[in-house]
Amino acid sequence: MGRYFTESDTKEKMEIFNVKPSEISKAKSLSNKNKGRVKAIKYTKGANFIKKRKSSDPFPGRKPVDPAKVEEHARGDKVEVKKIKTKFKQREQQRREQHIQFAVEQSARAEILLAEEAGFLQGDEDQEFTGQISQAEIKRAVDEESAAKSFDLNLPQFGPYKMAYTRNGKYLLIGGRRGHIAAFDWNSKSLMCEINAMESVHAVRWLHTENLFAVAQKKWTYVYDNQGIEIHCIKKMNNVTHLEYLPYHFLLAGANDTGNLFWLDVSVGKIVKDTYTRMGRLDVMCQNPSNAALVLGHSKGTVTMWTPNMQEPAAKMLAHRQPVRSVAVDRSGNYLATSATDKTLKIWDIRAFKCLQEYRIGSGAASMKFSQKNLLAITFGNQVEVFQNPTQGNIMYPYLKHKVFKTVSELDFCPYEDVLGIGHGSGFSSILVPGSGEPNFDALEANPYQTVKQRKEAEVKMLLDKIPSELITLDGDSLTGVDVPTLQETIEERNKKIFVKPSNIEFDPRHKMKGKGGSAKRHLIRKTVIADARRSNLKADLEAREDHREGLSKKPAPVYKNVLDRFR
């Protein structure tokens, strides 16, 4: 316990604690400054000396950030402020760069709060590889909440099933080929709606929220709400075989069996583009999540990439010698996986259109999907295999294997969960794939636990941040770059034009007698005379410039010694 000296201390207490009068005077002066409280000098019971409290911080300033973490969150090279013309714009850009740098540092600092980590399966000491581990063993090893995420829906009378998860991974939509459509919260198993379309269902897809979803039926495409009520019937999107939704552009993309590709803006209900590809039936399609381009696979072994602002494919390459059965693009948008009927699986680098890896699988993969942590799931027949990091190097064995009851029609990884959903001929299956989902979600991007109010605010924000369809391009850096050829053409056209600087004419009207001419009248006379003189001088300068240009453009006629010299 410690105490401070105050004015009530007597000489007796000073003698007991062996305190000198000079030290008491110092304490009194400090007490006057601090309004009766002395913070700097104190004594401890039983001690014969006085300590001064240290106020200095051994670690001043903010904690430094790891440069490697800052580099991960960096947003590219900085803008060269010196190349900006005006000083006002230079200062404005400097403030913008400071805000960007502050955001990058804050993101790097916040990584310590991301306590969750992705965990993968590892074999034991007996060299057991993870492909031998069954779902029953995984369910016994995990907690009850995680084990409940692995389940089967036995619906053999309506299959095969197509399926889709919402962006936050909370809701699941399934559609059977014979007309059964159901939307529900797959965690709590609470049903949102269940309807029978009374006709065949070819594809299902959620829109920007869980309140709306699109279904490609036998002839037309329909939009339903979360109660199963039909909202729209889109007759222009007919005979659709596959659907994709571009969340940042509010575009619903569909491909039909006659070779047409549609882009529908769901915010205004308008067909943005209807492209006839002239490549036959389109039933193999996926989207590139980094630039929103559509990737199509064709029966002649080619893979094309399409954007709504081009009539021809933005890119086209020969991927296989046999028909392409499925395509998939990873989360970064840099790698493309393709499979064909010749039992080959290839990994491509989209940036260089170069094949990195080629694998032989049991059969042509009917469906493929990349997870958020770069796991690739493929299916052939009734078997599903998951490969770990297929884009990083040559893999020898699958990470996981699983067999279902009937032939698999579609599969997809659940966002932010270690779950793989499988739609097959006998219903739907959900299996556990450890390490497949992103463990830390961004609540401003996709929040699995959002409330009704948060969902409404997020929907308004998405509409305000909507990206026009004209900005969809393969090269995302081209939006921030300079179109050098077009700029050069503009400069050349501008140089072709004739610019004549008006001549400087000085004229001052003569001063008249008092009352004969005022300052306003003299200014009007001066302005009129100068305008007439400049007009006449400009006309003469233009004629001289044209004569000079015509003289330069006219080349002297060549002189030939022989008549046949002109054919040399």
C-alpha positions in Angstrom: 0.0 0.0 0.0 1.3 3.5 -0.8 0.2 7.0 0.1 0.9 10.5 -1.0 2.2 13.5 1.0 -0.4 16.3 1.6 -0.5 19.4 3.6 -1.9 17.6 6.7 1.4 15.7 7.2 3.1 16.8 10.4 6.7 16.9 11.4 6.2 13.8 13.5 5.2 11.7 10.5 8.2 13.2 8.7 10.5 12.0 11.5 8.9 8.5 11.5 9.4 8.0 7.8 12.7 9.9 7.6 11.5 12.5 5.0 13.4 15.7 4.5 11.7 19.2 4.5 13.0 19.9 0.9 11.1 16.9 -0.4 8.0 18.1 1.3 8.3 21.5 -0.4 8.6 19.7 -3.7 5.5 17.7 -2.9 3.6 20.9 -2.0 4.5 22.6 -5.2 3.3 19.5 -7.1 0.1 19.4 -5.2 -0.7 23.0 -6.1 -0.3 22.2 -9.7 -2.4 19.1 -9.5 -5.2 20.6 -7.4 -4.4 18.8 -4.2 -3.2 15.5 -5.7 0.5 14.6 -5.8 1.1 12.0 -8.5 4.8 12.2 -9.0 6.1 11.5 -5.4 5.1 8.7 -3.1 6.5 6.6 -0.4 6.1 2.9 0.5 5.5 1.8 4.1 8.7 0.8 5.7 10.9 2.4 3.0 13.4 5.3 3.5 13.4 6.6 -0.1 11.0 8.3 -2.5 10.3 6.9 -6.0 9.2 8.9 -9.0 6.5 7.3 -11.1 7.6 6.6 -14.6 5.2 7.9 -17.2 7.2 6.9 -20.4 5.8 4.0 -22.6 8.4 1.3 -23.3 6.7 0.6 -26.7 5.7 4.0 -28.1 3.4 4.4 -31.2 1.4 1.8 -32.9 2.5 -1.8 -33.4 4.3 -2.3 -36.7 2.5 -4.3 -39.4 4.1 -7.3 -41.1 5.1 -6.2 -44.6 4.1 -9.6 -46.0 0.6 -9.2 -44.7 0.4 -5.7 -46.1 1.5 -7.1 -49.5 -1.3 -9.6 -49.4 -3.9 -6.9 -48.9 -2.3 -4.4 -51.3 -4.5 -3.0 -54.2 -1.8 -2.7 -56.8 0.7 0.0 -57.7 0.2 3.5 -56.6 -0.7 6.3 -58.9 2.2 8.6 -59.9 1.0 12.0 -58.5 3.6 13.9 -60.5 2.0 13.0 -63.8 -1.3 14.6 -62.8 -1.6 18.1 -64.3 -3.3 20.3 -61.7 -2.1 20.7 -58.1 -5.7 20.4 -56.9 -6.0 16.9 -58.4 -2.6 16.0 -57.1 -3.6 16.8 -53.5 -6.9 15.0 -54.1 -5.1 11.9 -55.3 -2.7 12.0 -52.4 -5.6 12.0 -50.0 -7.1 9.1 -51.8 -3.9 7.1 -51.7 -3.6 7.8 -48.0 -7.1 6.4 -47.4 -6.2 3.3 -49.5 -3.0 2.7 -47.5 -4.9 3.1 -44.2 -7.5 0.5 -45.3 -4.7 -1.9 -46.4 -3.0 -1.6 -43.0 -6.2 -2.0 -41.1 -7.0 -5.2 -43.1 -3.5 -6.5 -42.3 -4.0 -5.7 -38.6 -7.4 -7.3 -38.4 -6.0 -10.7 -39.5 -5.2 -11.5 -35.9 -8.9 -11.5 -35.2 -9.5 -14.3 -37.7 -9.1 -17.1 -35.3 -10.6 -19.8 -37.5 -8.3 -21.8 -39.7 -9.1 -24.4 -42.4 -8.3 -27.9 -41.3 -7.6 -30.8 -43.7 -7.5 -34.5 -43.3 -4.1 -36.2 -42.9 -3.2 -39.8 -43.1 -1.8 -41.8 -40.2 1.7 -43.2 -39.8 0.8 -46.3 -41.7 0.8 -44.3 -44.9 -3.0 -44.4 -45.2 -4.1 -41.8 -47.7 -7.3 -39.8 -47.0 -9.2 -41.2 -50.0 -9.8 -44.3 -47.9 -11.6 -42.4 -45.1 -15.4 -42.8 -45.4 -18.1 -40.4 -44.5 -19.2 -42.6 -41.6 -15.7 -42.3 -40.0 -15.7 -38.5 -40.5 -19.1 -38.2 -38.9 -17.9 -40.2 -35.9 -14.9 -38.0 -35.4 -16.6 -34.6 -35.6 -19.0 -32.9 -33.2 -22.8 -33.4 -33.4 -23.4 -30.1 -35.1 -21.0 -30.8 -37.9 -22.2 -34.4 -38.2 -25.7 -33.1 -38.8 -24.5 -31.3 -41.9 -24.1 -34.7 -43.6 -27.4 -36.1 -44.7 -29.3 -37.7 -47.6 -32.7 -36.8 -49.1 -34.2 -39.9 -50.7 -36.4 -38.7 -53.6 -36.2 -41.3 -56.3 -39.5 -40.5 -58.0 -38.6 -37.0 -59.1 -34.8 -37.2 -59.9 -32.3 -36.5 -61.2 -31.8 -33.2 -59.2 -30.2 -29.9 -59.9 -29.1 -27.8 -57.0 -27.8 -24.4 -55.9 -26.6 -22.7 -52.7 -27.1 -19.0 -51.8 -24.0 -16.8 -51.7 -23.9 -16.9 -47.9 -24.4 -20.7 -47.9 -27.5 -20.6 -45.7 -30.2 -21.8 -48.1 -30.4 -24.6 -50.6 -32.5 -24.9 -53.8 -33.1 -28.2 -55.5 -35.1 -29.0 -58.7 -36.0 -32.4 -59.9 -36.1 -33.3 -63.6 -39.8 -34.3 -63.2 -41.0 -31.0 -61.8 -40.2 -31.1 -58.0 -38.8 -27.7 -56.7 -37.9 -27.1 -53.0 -36.1 -24.3 -51.2 -35.1 -24.7 -47.5 -32.6 -23.9 -44.8 -30.4 -26.9 -45.1 -28.9 -26.4 -41.6 -32.1 -26.3 -39.6 -34.0 -28.3 -42.3 -36.8 -25.7 -42.2 -38.8 -25.7 -45.5 -39.3 -22.3 -47.2 -41.4 -23.6 -50.1 -42.1 -26.7 -52.1 -43.9 -26.8 -55.4 -44.5 -29.1 -58.4 -44.0 -27.3 -61.8 -45.8 -30.1 -63.6 -43.1 -30.0 -66.3 -39.5 -30.8 -66.6 -36.9 -28.7 -64.7 -33.5 -28.3 -66.4 -31.7 -25.7 -64.1 -32.2 -23.8 -60.9 -30.4 -20.7 -59.6 -30.8 -18.3 -56.7 -30.9 -14.5 -57.5 -29.4 -11.7 -55.4 -31.2 -12.7 -52.2 -33.0 -15.9 -50.9 -36.3 -14.2 -51.7 -36.1 -14.9 -55.4 -34.9 -17.8 -57.5 -35.0 -18.7 -61.2 -36.0 -22.1 -62.7 -35.4 -23.1 -66.3 -38.4 -25.3 -67.2 -39.4 -27.2 -70.3 -40.0 -24.2 -72.5 -39.6 -21.0 -70.6 -37.7 -19.6 -67.6 -39.7 -18.7 -64.5 -38.9 -16.6 -61.4 -40.4 -17.6 -58.1 -40.4 -16.0 -54.6 -39.5 -17.7 -51.3 -43.2 -18.8 -50.9 -43.2 -20.6 -54.3 -45.4 -18.0 -56.0 -44.6 -17.4 -59.7 -43.4 -13.8 -60.2 -42.3 -13.7 -63.8 -42.4 -15.8 -66.9 -39.5 -14.9 -69.2 -40.6 -16.2 -72.6 -37.5 -14.7 -74.4 -35.3 -17.2 -72.5 -36.7 -20.4 -74.0 -35.4 -24.0 -73.9 -32.7 -23.1 -71.4 -30.4 -25.9 -70.4 -28.1 -24.1 -67.9 -28.4 -20.9 -65.7 -25.7 -18.7 -64.1 -26.2 -15.6 -62.0 -23.7 -12.7 -61.9 -24.3 -11.1 -58.5 -22.3 -7.8 -59.0 -24.0 -7.1 -62.4 -27.5 -8.3 -61.5 -27.5 -10.5 -64.6 -29.1 -13.9 -65.1 -27.3 -15.7 -67.8 -28.8 -18.7 -69.7 -27.8 -21.0 -72.5 -30.3 -23.0 -74.5 -30.3 -26.0 -76.8 -30.3 -24.0 -80.0 -27.0 -22.2 -79.4 -28.3 -18.9 -78.0 -26.8 -17.1 -75.0 -28.9 -14.7 -72.9 -28.1 -12.0 -70.4 -31.2 -10.8 -68.4 -30.9 -7.7 -66.1 -33.1 -8.8 -63.2 -33.0 -5.2 -61.7 -35.0 -3.8 -64.6 -36.3 -7.0 -66.2 -34.7 -6.4 -69.6 -32.7 -8.7 -71.9 -29.3 -7.0 -72.2 -28.0 -9.3 -74.9 -29.1 -12.3 -77.0 -26.2 -13.8 -78.8 -26.4 -16.6 -81.3 -23.1 -18.5 -80.9 -23.5 -20.8 -84.0 -21.9 -23.7 -81.9 -24.8 -26.0 -81.5 -26.4 -27.1 -78.2 -25.1 -25.3 -75.1 -25.3 -27.4 -72.0 -21.8 -27.0 -70.5 -21.3 -23.5 -68.9 -19.8 -21.8 -65.9 -18.8 -18.3 -64.9 -15.5 -16.7 -64.1 -16.0 -15.1 -60.6 -13.2 -12.6 -61.1 -14.4 -10.9 -64.4 -18.0 -12.3 -64.8 -17.2 -13.8 -68.2 -19.1 -17.0 -69.3 -17.1 -20.1 -70.2 -18.7 -22.5 -72.5 -17.7 -26.0 -73.6 -18.6 -27.4 -77.0 -19.0 -30.7 -78.8 -15.9 -30.1 -81.0 -13.5 -29.9 -78.0 -13.3 -26.1 -78.0 -13.8 -23.8 -75.0 -15.1 -20.2 -75.6 -15.5 -17.2 -73.3 -18.3 -14.7 -73.8 -19.2 -11.2 -72.7 -22.5 -9.3 -73.3 -20.7 -6.5 -75.1 -19.3 -8.6 -77.9 -21.0 -10.5 -80.7 -18.1 -12.9 -81.1 -16.3 -14.9 -78.4 -13.8 -12.9 -76.4 -11.5 -16.0 -76.4 -11.6 -19.4 -78.0 -9.2 -22.3 -77.6 -9.0 -26.0 -78.5 -8.9 -27.8 -75.2 -9.6 -31.4 -76.2 -9.9 -33.6 -79.2 -13.2 -35.0 -77.9 -16.5 -33.2 -76.8 -16.1 -31.2 -73.6 -18.3 -32.5 -70.8 -17.7 -29.9 -68.0 -15.7 -26.8 -67.2 -14.9 -25.0 -63.9 -13.0 -21.8 -62.9 -11.4 -21.4 -59.5 -12.1 -18.6 -57.1 -9.1 -16.4 -58.3 -10.2 -16.6 -61.9 -6.7 -17.6 -63.0 -7.2 -21.4 -63.5 -9.7 -23.3 -65.7 -10.4 -27.0 -65.4 -11.9 -28.9 -68.4 -12.8 -32.5 -68.9 -13.8 -34.4 -72.1 -15.2 -37.8 -73.1 -11.7 -39.1 -73.7 -11.2 -39.5 -69.9 -8.8 -36.5 -69.7 -8.8 -33.7 -67.2 -6.8 -30.6 -67.9 -5.8 -27.6 -65.8 -5.3 -24.3 -67.8 -3.8 -21.0 -66.9 -6.3 -18.5 -68.3 -3.9 -15.6 -68.3 -1.6 -17.4 -70.8 -4.1 -19.9 -72.2 -1.5 -22.6 -71.4 -2.2 -26.2 -70.2 -0.4 -26.7 -66.8 -1.5 -30.2 -65.8 -3.2 -33.2 -67.5 -4.8 -36.1 -65.7 -6.4 -39.4 -66.6 -9.6 -40.2 -64.7 -11.9 -43.2 -64.7 -14.4 -41.6 -67.1 -15.3 -38.2 -68.5 -16.2 -35.8 -65.6 -19.9 -34.9 -65.9 -19.6 -32.1 -63.4 -16.8 -30.2 -61.7 -16.6 -27.5 -59.1 -13.8 -25.6 -57.3 -14.2 -24.8 -53.6 -13.2 -21.6 -51.8 -9.9 -23.3 -50.6 -8.9 -24.6 -54.1 -10.3 -28.1 -53.8 -11.6 -29.6 -57.0 -14.6 -32.0 -57.0 -15.3 -34.1 -60.0 -18.0 -36.7 -60.7 -18.3 -39.6 -63.2 -21.2 -42.0 -62.9 -22.2 -42.4 -59.3 -18.7 -41.7 -57.9 -17.4 -38.3 -56.5 -13.7 -37.6 -56.1 -12.2 -34.5 -54.5 -8.6 -33.4 -55.3 -6.5 -31.0 -53.2 -4.7 -28.2 -54.9 -4.8 -29.6 -58.5 -3.5 -26.2 -59.8 -0.3 -26.2 -57.8 1.3 -29.5 -58.9 0.8 -33.0 -60.2 -1.5 -35.0 -57.9 -1.4 -38.8 -57.6 -4.4 -39.7 -55.4 -7.7 -38.1 -54.6 -8.2 -36.3 -51.3 -11.7 -37.9 -50.7 -13.9 -40.4 -52.4 -17.7 -41.0 -52.1 -20.3 -43.0 -53.8 -24.0 -42.2 -54.1 -27.0 -44.3 -55.0 -27.5 -43.2 -58.7 -25.8 -41.2 -61.4 -24.7 -37.7 -60.2 -26.3 -34.8 -62.2 -24.7 -31.8 -60.5 -22.5 -30.9 -57.5 -21.5 -27.7 -55.7 -19.5 -26.7 -52.6 -21.4 -24.8 -49.9 -19.8 -21.4 -49.3 -18.2 -20.9 -45.9 -18.9 -24.6 -44.9 -16.9 -27.8 -45.3 -19.8 -29.3 -47.2 -20.3 -30.6 -50.7 -23.8 -30.9 -52.1 -24.5 -33.6 -54.6 -27.6 -33.8 -56.8 -28.2 -37.3 -58.2 -31.0 -39.5 -59.7 -32.2 -40.7 -56.3 -32.4 -37.3 -54.5 -29.8 -35.1 -52.8 -26.8 -35.9 -50.6 -24.7 -33.6 -48.4 -21.2 -34.8 -47.4 -18.4 -33.4 -45.3 -15.2 -32.3 -47.0 -12.8 -30.9 -44.3 -11.0 -27.8 -45.4 -13.1 -27.0 -48.4 -14.8 -23.8 -47.1 -13.5 -20.4 -46.2 -13.5 -20.3 -42.4 -13.6 -16.5 -42.0 -16.5 -14.7 -43.8 -16.8 -11.0 -44.6 -20.1 -9.9 -43.1 -20.3 -7.0 -45.6 -19.9 -9.4 -48.5 -21.9 -12.4 -47.5 -23.2 -12.9 -44.0 -24.7 -16.3 -43.1 -26.2 -14.9 -39.9 -27.7 -11.7 -41.3 -31.1 -10.5 -40.0 -34.0 -9.3 -42.1 -32.9 -5.6 -41.6 -29.4 -6.4 -42.7 -30.6 -8.3 -45.7 -32.7 -5.3 -46.8 -29.8 -2.9 -46.3 -27.4 -5.2 -48.2 -29.9 -5.4 -51.1 -30.0 -1.6 -51.4 -26.2 -1.4 -51.2 -25.9 -4.0 -54.0 -28.2 -2.1 -56.2 -26.2 1.1 -55.6 -23.0 -0.7 -56.3 -24.3 -2.4 -59.4 -21.7 -2.7 -62.2 -22.9 -2.0 -65.8 -22.8 -5.0 -68.2 -20.7 -3.0 -70.6 -17.7 -3.3 -68.2 -17.5 -7.1 -68.4 -14.2 -8.0 -70.0 -11.6 -10.7 -69.9 -8.8 -8.4 -68.8 -9.9 -6.6 -65.7 -6.9 -4.3 -65.7 -8.0 -2.8 -69.0 -10.7 -0.8 -67.2 -8.0 1.2 -65.3 -5.5 1.4 -68.2 -5.2 3.6 -71.2 -6.3 2.5 -74.7 -3.1 3.5 -76.4 -4.1 2.8 -80.1 -7.3 4.8 -79.7 -5.5 7.6 -77.9 -2.9 7.7 -80.7 -5.7 8.0 -83.3 -7.3 10.8 -81.4 -4.1 12.7 -81.2 -3.4 12.2 -85.0 -6.9 13.4 -85.9 -6.5 16.4 -83.7 -3.2 17.3 -85.3 -4.8 17.1 -88.7 -7.1 19.9 -87.8 -5.9 23.5 -88.6 -5.5 25.6 -85.5 -4.7 29.3 -86.1 -3.9 31.4 -83.1 -5.7 34.8 -83.4 -3.4 37.7 -83.9 -2.9 40.2 -81.2 -4.3 43.6 -82.4 -3.8 46.8 -80.5 -6.2 49.6 -81.2 -7.1 52.6 -79.1 -9.8 55.1 -80.4 -8.8 58.7 -80.5 -9.9 60.9 -77.7 -12.8 63.2 -78.6 -14.0 66.5 -77.1 -15.9 66.5 -73.8 -19.4 65.2 -74.3 -18.7 63.7 -77.7 -17.5 60.2 -76.5 -17.6 58.3 -73.2 -15.6 55.3 -71.9 -18.4 52.8 -72.8 -18.6 54.1 -76.3 -14.8 54.0 -76.8 -14.7 50.4 -75.5 -17.5 49.3 -77.9 -15.6 50.9 -80.8 -12.4 49.2 -79.8 -14.1 45.8 -79.5 -15.7 46.1 -82.9 -12.6 47.1 -84.8 -10.5 44.3 -83.2 -13.0 41.6 -84.1 -13.2 42.7 -87.7 -9.4 42.8 -88.0 -9.0 39.4 -86.5 -11.7 37.9 -88.8 -9.9 39.2 -91.9 -6.5 38.1 -90.6 -7.8 34.6 -89.7 -9.2 34.1 -93.2 -5.9 35.1 -94.7 -3.9 32.8 -92.4 -6.2 29.8 -93.2 -5.7 30.3 -96.9 -2.0 30.5 -96.5 -1.9 27.3 -94.4 -4.0 25.4 -96.9 -1.8 26.5 -99.8 1.3 25.4 -97.8 -0.2 22.0 -97.0 -1.3 21.3 -100.6 2.2 22.2 -101.7 3.6 19.6 -99.3 1.2 16.9 -100.3 1.8 17.3 -104.0 4.8 15.1 -105.0 6.7 15.8 -108.2 5.9 13.5 -111.0 8.5 10.8 -111.4 10.7 10.9 -114.5 11.4 7.5 -116.2 14.1 6.9 -118.6 12.2 4.0 -120.1 8.5 3.4 -120.5 8.7 0.1 -118.6 10.6 1.5 -115.6 7.3 2.3 -113.8 6.7 -1.5 -113.5 9.9 -2.1 -111.6 
